């Protein structure tokens, strides 16, 4: 399994916002070369306050995708769980972008659907699954809000891994106890699994909590991250170093 996270810790797989990526590529491109893979996020947390992406009018998405190295990927989706008041707009925009860019080898085709609604997940999964996803990477959104594995996540992952016609599934922000569940499905159906998360910034063990507190600080971020990765391994999941 490949685990993506931000640039504040040592990790071979980077998750980075598009604004930061462009800035780093222009000023310090050597820093990007150390990563095995880079996933570029359009800045979804901005949607909690602003339903429009502020960078959209600054770049040509096709040109941006064409400029990416073979191990750098971008997803231009609108997660409904970030602002449920704009669900219809976000679903429409995400689907429109998927149809426009799924043919590109550097595009992660990410499924968006009504938050916490399994039947709508099935509906949208079927639509996205019929696209010709050239990158071979299907993203699953709307799962980062759940702190624990639940039946909704289980049923959704069961359906996705059973029906997925591409070779890789990437799950955004999956909770810790959901990772072994997804890993078992990936092995069963012979599908590559990758996950991104910053949930490691909160103490995952009592020892870490007693030592530093619930949330990490800049000086101990690496220790929080390493402890989180070890917890994943302790649950029988092989994490790509």
C-alpha positions in Angstrom: 0.0 0.0 0.0 1.2 3.5 -0.8 0.5 6.2 1.8 0.4 9.8 0.8 0.7 12.8 3.1 2.0 16.4 3.2 5.5 17.7 2.8 6.1 18.3 6.5 7.4 14.8 7.1 9.8 12.4 5.4 7.7 10.1 3.3 8.1 8.9 -0.3 4.6 9.8 -1.4 3.5 13.4 -1.4 0.1 14.9 -1.3 0.3 18.6 -2.1 -2.2 21.5 -3.0 -1.9 22.8 -6.5 -0.9 26.2 -5.4 2.0 24.8 -3.4 3.0 22.4 -6.2 3.2 25.2 -8.8 5.3 27.3 -6.3 7.6 24.5 -5.5 8.0 23.5 -9.1 9.0 27.0 -10.0 11.3 27.8 -7.1 12.6 24.4 -5.8 11.9 21.7 -8.3 14.7 19.5 -6.8 12.5 19.0 -3.8 9.8 17.3 -5.9 12.3 14.9 -7.5 12.8 13.0 -4.3 9.3 11.6 -4.2 8.3 8.3 -5.7 4.9 9.7 -6.6 3.1 13.0 -6.2 -0.6 13.5 -6.0 -1.8 17.1 -6.5 -4.9 18.2 -4.7 -6.9 21.2 -6.1 -7.3 22.6 -2.6 -10.5 21.0 -1.5 -10.6 22.5 2.0 -11.1 25.9 0.5 -14.5 24.7 -0.5 -15.6 24.9 3.2 -15.7 28.7 2.9 -15.7 29.3 -0.9 -17.6 27.1 -3.3 -15.3 28.2 -6.1 -11.7 27.3 -6.6 -9.6 30.5 -6.6 -6.9 29.1 -8.9 -9.2 27.8 -11.7 -8.9 30.8 -13.9 -5.1 31.0 -13.6 -4.1 27.9 -15.5 -5.1 25.7 -18.4 -5.8 22.2 -16.9 -4.9 20.4 -20.1 -1.6 22.2 -20.3 -1.0 21.6 -16.6 -1.6 17.9 -17.0 0.7 17.8 -20.0 3.5 19.4 -18.0 3.5 16.7 -15.3 6.1 14.0 -15.0 4.9 10.4 -15.3 4.9 10.0 -11.5 2.9 13.1 -10.8 -1.0 13.1 -10.9 -3.8 15.6 -10.5 -7.4 15.3 -9.6 -9.8 18.2 -10.3 -12.8 17.2 -8.2 -15.2 18.9 -5.8 -15.9 16.8 -2.7 -19.4 17.2 -1.5 -18.6 16.6 2.1 -16.6 19.9 2.1 -19.7 21.9 1.6 -23.0 20.0 1.4 -24.9 23.2 0.5 -23.4 23.0 -2.9 -23.8 19.3 -3.5 -25.5 19.5 -6.8 -23.0 22.0 -8.2 -20.1 19.9 -7.0 -21.4 16.7 -8.4 -22.0 18.3 -11.8 -18.6 19.9 -11.9 -16.8 16.7 -10.8 -18.5 14.6 -13.4 -17.9 17.2 -16.1 -14.2 17.3 -15.3 -14.0 13.5 -15.1 -15.4 13.2 -18.6 -13.0 15.9 -19.9 -9.8 14.7 -18.4 -10.1 11.0 -17.7 -8.3 10.3 -21.0 -5.2 11.9 -19.7 -2.5 9.6 -18.2 -1.8 12.0 -15.3 -5.4 12.5 -14.2 -6.9 10.8 -11.2 -10.5 10.2 -11.9 -12.2 10.7 -8.6 -15.7 9.6 -7.9 -17.9 12.1 -6.1 -21.4 11.4 -4.8 -23.9 12.5 -2.2 -22.2 12.4 1.2 -22.9 9.3 3.4 -25.4 7.8 0.9 -24.5 4.3 -0.2 -27.2 4.0 -2.9 -26.0 7.2 -4.5 -22.4 5.9 -4.3 -23.5 2.9 -6.3 -25.2 5.2 -8.9 -22.2 7.4 -9.4 -19.6 4.6 -9.2 -21.3 2.9 -12.1 -21.1 6.1 -14.2 -17.4 6.8 -13.4 -16.5 3.1 -13.8 -17.6 3.2 -17.4 -15.2 6.0 -18.3 -11.9 5.2 -20.1 -9.5 6.0 -17.2 -6.2 6.2 -18.9 -4.1 6.7 -15.7 -5.6 3.5 -14.3 -6.3 5.3 -11.0 -9.8 5.6 -9.6 -10.2 7.9 -6.6 -12.9 7.4 -4.0 -14.0 10.6 -2.2 -16.3 11.5 0.7 -14.8 9.2 3.2 -12.4 11.5 5.1 -15.1 12.8 7.5 -15.5 9.4 9.3 -13.2 8.8 12.3 -14.1 5.1 12.5 -14.9 2.3 10.1 -18.6 1.9 9.7 -21.1 -0.1 7.5 -21.4 2.7 5.0 -17.6 2.6 4.3 -17.6 -1.2 4.3 -20.4 -1.5 1.8 -19.0 1.2 -0.4 -15.5 -0.3 -0.5 -17.0 -3.8 -1.1 -18.9 -2.5 -4.1 -15.9 -0.5 -5.4 -13.3 -3.2 -5.3 -15.7 -5.9 -6.6 -16.6 -3.8 -9.7 -13.5 -1.7 -10.4 -12.2 -2.2 -13.9 -8.9 -0.3 -13.4 -5.8 -1.5 -11.7 -5.7 1.0 -8.8 -8.0 2.6 -6.2 -7.0 5.6 -4.2 -9.0 6.4 -1.1 -8.9 10.0 0.3 -8.6 10.3 4.0 -9.6 6.8 5.0 -9.6 6.3 8.8 -7.0 4.1 10.5 -9.2 1.1 11.1 -10.5 1.2 7.6 -7.1 0.8 6.1 -6.8 -3.0 6.9 -10.3 -3.5 5.6 -9.4 -1.8 2.3 -6.1 -3.7 2.1 -7.8 -7.1 2.4 -10.2 -6.2 -0.5 -7.2 -4.9 -2.6 -5.4 -8.3 -2.1 -8.6 -10.3 -2.8 -9.4 -8.5 -6.0 -5.7 -7.9 -7.0 -6.1 -4.1 -7.2 -3.3 -1.7 -6.1 -4.2 0.4 -3.1 -3.1 3.9 -2.1 -4.4 6.2 0.6 -3.8 9.7 1.7 -4.4 11.2 5.1 -3.2 13.7 7.7 -5.1 12.0 10.5 -1.7 11.0 11.9 -1.4 14.6 13.3 -3.4 13.4 16.3 -1.9 10.9 18.7 -2.7 7.3 17.7 -1.3 5.7 20.8 -1.6 6.5 24.5 2.1 6.7 24.9 2.3 9.4 22.3 -0.6 11.2 23.9 1.0 11.1 27.4 4.3 12.2 26.0 3.2 15.2 23.9 -0.6 15.6 23.9 -3.4 14.8 21.5 -2.1 17.0 18.6 1.4 17.1 17.2 3.6 20.2 17.0 6.1 21.1 14.4 9.0 19.6 16.4 7.3 16.2 16.8 5.4 15.8 13.5 7.8 13.1 12.3 7.3 11.0 15.4 3.5 11.2 15.2 3.7 10.2 11.5 6.1 7.3 12.1 4.0 6.1 14.9 0.9 6.2 12.7 2.6 4.2 9.9 3.8 1.6 12.5 0.2 1.2 13.7 -0.8 0.5 10.1 1.9 -2.1 9.9 0.9 -3.6 13.2 -2.5 -4.3 11.7 -1.0 -6.5 9.0 -0.7 -3.9 6.2 2.5 -3.7 4.1 3.3 0.0 3.6 5.6 0.9 0.7 8.7 2.5 2.3 
